[in-house]
Amino acid sequence: MAKNKIIIIGGGASGLVAAIVAARNGAKVTILERKERIGKKILATGNGRCNLTNLKCVSDAFHGGSEEFINNILKQFNTEDTLAFFSELGIYPIELENGKIYPNSLQAGSIVDVLRMEIDRLKIKLECNEEVMEIEQKNNFVVHTKNDNKYYGNRIIISTGGKSSPDLGSNGSGFTLAKSLGHKIVKPIPSLVQMKSNAGFLKQLKGVKVNGLAKIIEDNKILREEYGEILFTDYGISGPPILQLSRIASTLIHDNINVTVDIDFFRDMTNEQLDKMLMDRLTSMSNRTIQDNFIGLINKRLINVIIKVSGIQLNKKSGDITREERARLVNSLKKFTLNITGTNQWNQSQVTAGGISTSEIDNHTLESKLVENIFLAGEIIDVDGDCGGYNLQWAWSTGFIAGMNASK
Ligand SMILES: Cc1cc2nc3c(=O)[nH]c(=O)nc-3n(C[C@H](O)[C@H](O)[C@H](O)COP(=O)(O)OP(=O)(O)OC[C@H]3O[C@@H](n4cnc5c(N)ncnc54)[C@H](O)[C@@H]3O)c2cc1C
């Protein structure tokens, strides 16, 4: 029987796994990669350490697409399969925190290295600096690149990623290719990205890091909350909890809906407990100004901002603070509100929400329902994950399934 000739468009996380699986299954595989080398984005993951998956791989951590679609994919290739796949290639995985898995080397380069070694071993053809511009459908497929080269195959896997961090390769050109084949693209928006705010106090807080419970609010309703280290910048807010909430902010802002983020700096205390604690401080240090009273309680650069937004004079004596003013201080510490005006754009975003509609993709094989023998893998599909290894897990899972089915 003639071997399947598979062309994989995009040598990122999903494309590299797809290539390995397909070649192991006997197919003749060529990877076309627009950058000068494969796996550039993998190198940047997890701050250069690569958070490759998560032990708590539940469908709640994924968004977009249909839940059935997501579950069908994760059922076929889950965290355990990822660990087995990479262990076999030589990666010794370790859990650092909250189920997050990294290579023991804590070097994302190890992941790219072991994938490249396997690609070499399997004699997969690798063509870098080849940006695919068109997929022509004849009896088989003819793939045209920017350098005017043509590649021929009977199966294609499109694994070009989304639009996030285009300097690392994924410039959205996969969406153009998919559209030319008739696919519908759910509007791509930047996710896992910093939020912008017009709050006047941001210049004062630039660089301040504080632990807090961040809540994203629309119309007085809490849509999601996340705890962790929040970083204030001159344009807005960043840090793991903010990135985690950013998908909701991005989506609502694109629909012109107002959102705010409220930060609770004392999540372990009720308003009453915090009020009692403040009352004790104000009484025991009644001669200190309120500004000096707050030293040691919260970050020093946050003190003036909290007192000002509570409408209190900075040099007011602690003993002169009224019950009503104390209530305003409690409110500012428990519900520090920032009006969100937008998010940073593609250059800063880690993942793309939106992409090829899951309704147009077979949820067992990842073959396009519109064009036979075209398979889709990775972030190009309208599914994105939370921070914590979920986006790479999606890339590995879909890469594996697309590679397996394209090579059948
Ligand atoms: C800074 C950063 C940190 C991250 N950290 C983590 C993390 O720790 N854990 C986690 O789970 N996720 C993380 N992610 C997300 C994760 O890296 C991606 O979701 C994942 O890499 C997507 O895999 P992919 O194969 O779909 O796309 P990509 O990895 O983006 O690969 C797509 C490839 O296709 C190539 N390409 C694009 N268009 C064409 C074309 N027309 N022709 C030829 N080639 C093309 C690109 O150059 C690229 O190499 C991070 C992302 C960023 C930006």
The ligand as a MOL file (V3000), in Angstrom:
LIG
                    3D

  0  0  0     0  0            999 V3000
M  V30 BEGIN CTAB
M  V30 COUNTS 53 58 0 0 0
M  V30 BEGIN ATOM
M  V30 1 C 5.1230 33.7270 26.2630 0
M  V30 2 C 4.2340 32.5120 26.2490 0
M  V30 3 C 4.2720 31.6180 27.3150 0
M  V30 4 C 3.4430 30.4990 27.3170 0
M  V30 5 N 3.5610 29.6100 28.3460 0
M  V30 6 C 2.8010 28.4930 28.3390 0
M  V30 7 C 2.9730 27.4990 29.3390 0
M  V30 8 O 3.8820 27.5680 30.1910 0
M  V30 9 N 2.1390 26.4260 29.3160 0
M  V30 10 C 1.1700 26.2760 28.3540 0
M  V30 11 O 0.4290 25.2940 28.4030 0
M  V30 12 N 1.0330 27.1600 27.3580 0
M  V30 13 C 1.8340 28.2490 27.3140 0
M  V30 14 N 1.7140 29.1480 26.2820 0
M  V30 15 C 0.7510 28.8530 25.1790 0
M  V30 16 C 1.3000 27.7670 24.2470 0
M  V30 17 O 2.6470 28.0280 23.9460 0
M  V30 18 C 0.5020 27.6870 22.9440 0
M  V30 19 O -0.8750 27.5490 23.2180 0
M  V30 20 C 0.9560 26.5170 22.0660 0
M  V30 21 O 2.3140 26.6800 21.7200 0
M  V30 22 C 0.1210 26.4190 20.7990 0
M  V30 23 O 0.6430 25.4090 19.9890 0
M  V30 24 P 0.3510 25.3950 18.4200 0
M  V30 25 O 1.0940 24.2700 17.8520 0
M  V30 26 O -1.0990 25.4700 18.1780 0
M  V30 27 O 0.9360 26.7880 17.8870 0
M  V30 28 P 2.4070 27.3970 17.9630 0
M  V30 29 O 3.1720 26.7690 19.0430 0
M  V30 30 O 2.1870 28.8580 17.9590 0
M  V30 31 O 3.0680 26.9230 16.5950 0
M  V30 32 C 2.6120 27.3450 15.3460 0
M  V30 33 C 3.7620 27.2500 14.3550 0
M  V30 34 O 3.2680 27.4310 13.0370 0
M  V30 35 C 4.1420 28.2850 12.3290 0
M  V30 36 N 3.3650 28.9330 11.2710 0
M  V30 37 C 2.3650 29.8270 11.4050 0
M  V30 38 N 1.8480 30.1510 10.2010 0
M  V30 39 C 2.5330 29.4360 9.2710 0
M  V30 40 C 2.4610 29.3340 7.8610 0
M  V30 41 N 1.5630 30.0300 7.1360 0
M  V30 42 N 3.3390 28.5120 7.2240 0
M  V30 43 C 4.2580 27.7990 7.9230 0
M  V30 44 N 4.3600 27.8540 9.2670 0
M  V30 45 C 3.5030 28.6610 9.9430 0
M  V30 46 C 4.6620 29.2290 13.3840 0
M  V30 47 O 5.8660 29.8480 13.0020 0
M  V30 48 C 4.8040 28.3110 14.5940 0
M  V30 49 O 6.0690 27.7110 14.6510 0
M  V30 50 C 2.5350 30.2720 26.2400 0
M  V30 51 C 2.5160 31.1630 25.1670 0
M  V30 52 C 3.3530 32.2680 25.1580 0
M  V30 53 C 3.3260 33.2150 23.9850 0
M  V30 END ATOM
M  V30 BEGIN BOND
M  V30 1 1 1 2
M  V30 2 1 2 3
M  V30 3 2 2 52
M  V30 4 2 3 4
M  V30 5 1 4 5
M  V30 6 1 4 50
M  V30 7 2 5 6
M  V30 8 1 6 7
M  V30 9 1 6 13
M  V30 10 2 7 8
M  V30 11 1 7 9
M  V30 12 1 9 10
M  V30 13 2 10 11
M  V30 14 1 10 12
M  V30 15 2 12 13
M  V30 16 1 13 14
M  V30 17 1 14 15
M  V30 18 1 14 50
M  V30 19 1 15 16
M  V30 20 1 16 17
M  V30 21 1 16 18
M  V30 22 1 18 19
M  V30 23 1 18 20
M  V30 24 1 20 21
M  V30 25 1 20 22
M  V30 26 1 22 23
M  V30 27 1 23 24
M  V30 28 2 24 25
M  V30 29 1 24 26
M  V30 30 1 24 27
M  V30 31 1 27 28
M  V30 32 2 28 29
M  V30 33 1 28 30
M  V30 34 1 28 31
M  V30 35 1 31 32
M  V30 36 1 32 33
M  V30 37 1 33 34
M  V30 38 1 33 48
M  V30 39 1 34 35
M  V30 40 1 35 36
M  V30 41 1 35 46
M  V30 42 1 36 37
M  V30 43 1 36 45
M  V30 44 2 37 38
M  V30 45 1 38 39
M  V30 46 1 39 40
M  V30 47 2 39 45
M  V30 48 1 40 41
M  V30 49 2 40 42
M  V30 50 1 42 43
M  V30 51 2 43 44
M  V30 52 1 44 45
M  V30 53 1 46 47
M  V30 54 1 46 48
M  V30 55 1 48 49
M  V30 56 2 50 51
M  V30 57 1 51 52
M  V30 58 1 52 53
M  V30 END BOND
M  V30 END CTAB
M  END
